[in-house]
């Protein structure tokens, strides 16, 4: 397996989350605000992974502004703060998690099973917040530079939610990871007969200066979509630049690493389009991974590929 390249430059400051530790829900780092007007229960989440700081910057700013919903209920969650507090700029990828990936645990057999880890403890503690949520925005970022991505899941309602928010430009239709279910696919969020839905947005590279701005604009647009924020609040903070038309990408193949001898054989980057079917992308031991069709889109190729994890997802643009 090829060694990782040098880490990107860290261009942003990490916020002090200690003012938000106590929460107001009985759960540390979880805040809930209720309006007197009826409306949906909306949750914004940051730090599902501890080194993905952009969402934490956006949520901390909403708390600093003392934002309150004009209808419905808003919950703000800093999820894996323990991993966040372990961040070390000398090894910046290590604080993604403490024991395991918090975003691969969201099935009843895992949550209700006997296994123990610090991430599972946190997931079980936060689970009532998600069970009470109608609409979830989970703010993430990516290891390598890549245009922002909306991950809509596999149900039509997820795609409609992404179009309703209108940001980012690229929306990925996918079924998640073989290594475990994501929070955005938890329970009723993945039930086509249930109106409750979730959207995961990858806001850019973890530590690029632009990523927090994407996270904030995504959060504001999510609040606007559900009528949670007043027009006056939004008028002061929403960007006025027109947004590009959104494009959907249907994932058709997930390349899961099977050996310790995996490596891409061509340069790869997020949203690269490989023109020809059959192009050799990578080798995994003796197995060759080739593009299954022309105009194949590479979605979030792994910078530090490890056995059992997703190396890259392959997709095509769809109407």
C-alpha positions, 0 to 999 in steps of 0.5 A: 500500500502506498504511503500517505503524502504530506498532510495539507496545510491547516488554514483555519482556527479550531474553536474553543467548545468549552462554553458549549460543554454543558448543553441544555438537554442533559447531554454534554455538547447538545443544545435544544431550542423550542419555538412557541410556534409549531414546526418540524424538529430539525437537528444540525450536527458537527464533529461526527468525526473529530478532525472535521472542524468546519461544522463545529465552527458553524454551530458555535457561531449559531450559539454565539449569535444566540440563534433561536428558531421562529417555529419548530425545534432546533437541536445543535450537536457536537458529536465526537468532541473527545476525538476533536479534543485529541487533535494534533496538528503533527498527526491531523488525521488521527483524531477522526475517531477515538476507538472506531468510526462514529458514522458506521454504527447506526443499526439496531444490532450495533446500538443495542448489542454488547459491543463497547467503545467510546464512540458507541457510548456517545452514539447511545447517549445521543440516540434519543436526540435523533429519534426525536428529529424530523430532519437532520443535517450532518456537516462533514469535510473531506481528507483531500481537496474536492468540491463540496458534496451532498450525500443524499442516500438512496431514497428519493426523499433524500435527493429532494431534500438536497435539491430543496437546500440547493447547496452544494452543486454535486449530490451523490445518490448512494447506499453508504458503506459496507463497513457500517451504516451512517447516521444519515441512513439511520432507521426512519431516515432511510425508510421511503414511507417515512417523511423524516429525512437526512442530508450529509454535506461534505463541505470541502477539505478538512482544513481549507479556509473555504470549508467553514463558509460552506458549512455555515451557508449549508446550515443557513439554507437548511434552516431556511428550507424548513422555515426555522430562521427569520427572514431578517436573520437570513438576510444578514448572513446568506450569500447573495451570489447565485448558485450553480444548477445542481447535478446528481451522481448515482453511485454504481460501485463501491471499491472496498479494500481487501488486502494490505497491498492496495494502491491507485495506479493513476492520479485520482482526485474527487469528482475526476471523470475518467473518460474510458470504460476499462481504464485501470484505476488501482490494484488490490493485491492481484485484483485489478480495479477498472472503470465499469463505463465511460465518463466514470466519476470518482467520488472521494478516493481515499487518501490513506487507504486501509483494508476493509475501508472504502477506497473510492466510489464510482458513479455516473451523472444522472438526470 
